[in-house]
Amino acid sequence: MKISLYFDEDALAAALIKALRTRGVNILSAWEAGMRHRPDEEHLLFATAQGRVLFGFNAGDYLRLHTEFLTQERSHAGIVLAKQQVYSVGEQMRRLLRLVGAKPAEEMKDGIEFLSDWG
């Protein structure tokens, strides 16, 4: 099954979301989901409940949460992390399209991908 994405509130970029949706990527944003101003753990739990891979910039928190989840034998649908303000909208789109096109949702389960690896 193809990856569906959940953009946490730090990753909200209307131009990026529109460009990916135009190319057939299923995306739900924190804004659309009514998940603004929530802790990162709530974003990860929400994304997982929705069967969506979380896309965000807060590497420190999400790496910590990933480790905690695995240590506690909890599961998540996957995490994609990017450095904030490093990639243009176009570059983020190209890298996310490569990832979504190459990796099925099942392979993302309990995993982390870094946008920097998809250049």
N, C-alpha and C positions, 0 to 999 in steps of 0.2 A: 504494500500500500504506500502511496506517495505521502511524503511529509506534509503536515499542516502546521503552520507556525502561529505562535502567540508572541506578540511584541509587548514586552513590559513597558512601563511608562517612560523609562529612559530612552528606549529605542524608537519612540514614536516619531516617525518622519513621514508626513503625509505623502510626499513625492515618492518615497521608496515603496510605501505600501501600495500606492496607486500603480506604480510601474510593475511591481510583482504581480498584483492582481490581474493586470492587463495581460500578463504572460501566463495566467492560469494557476498561480500559487494561491492556496487557500490560507488566508491570514485573518486573525482576530486580534485587535489591539486592546490594550488595557483600557483605553478610553471607551471603546465600543462596549466592552464587557462590564463597565462600571467598576473597574478595579483600580482607579486612581488613588494615589496616596496610601498604598498598602505596602507592607514589608515584603522583601524579596521572597521569603518563604511562602507567603500567601500567593504570590504570582506563580511560583513553581508548582504549588499544589493545585492551583486553578488550571494551569496549562495541562498538567497531568490528568486531572479529572476530565478535561475536554479532549484528551488524546492528542495534544498539540506539543510540539517541540518549542521550548521557550527560546526567544532571541533577545539578548540583552547585552549591555556594556559593562555591568558591574561584576567584573571577573572575580574580584576578591570574595564577595559574598556568595556568588553562585558556585565557585569552586569549594568553598567551605560547606555550603549546603549539600552539594553533590557528595562530598566525603561523609558528611553526617548521615545522609540518606543511606549510602551503601553500608556504613558501619552499623546502622540500626536496622538493616535489612528492609528498608523502605525503597520504593521504586519511584522513578520519574520517567516521563516520556522522552527526555533528552534535552540538552541545552546546547545552544550555539552562542558563542561569545565573540565579541569584537571589541577592539580598542576604540573608544569614543574619539571622534574628530580626527581619525587617521585616514579613513576612506571616504571618497566622495559618494554621493547617492548612487551614481552609476556603477562605481566599483563595488559597493555593497550589493547592489542588485545582481551584478555578474557573478559574484562569489556565491551568493545565496542560491542563484539559479543552478550553478554547478553542483552545489551540495544537494539541493532538492532533486535534481535530475539524476544524481549518481547513487544516492543512499536511500534505501527504503525506510519507512518509519520504524519497522521492526528492528533494524540495525541501530537506530538511535536510542532505543530504550536503555535507560541508565547510563548513557554515554554523554560525552562532551566533545564538541567539535569547536575549533577555533577558526574564525573567518580567514585569518592569515594563512591557513593551510590550503585554502581553496582558490589561490590566485592564478 
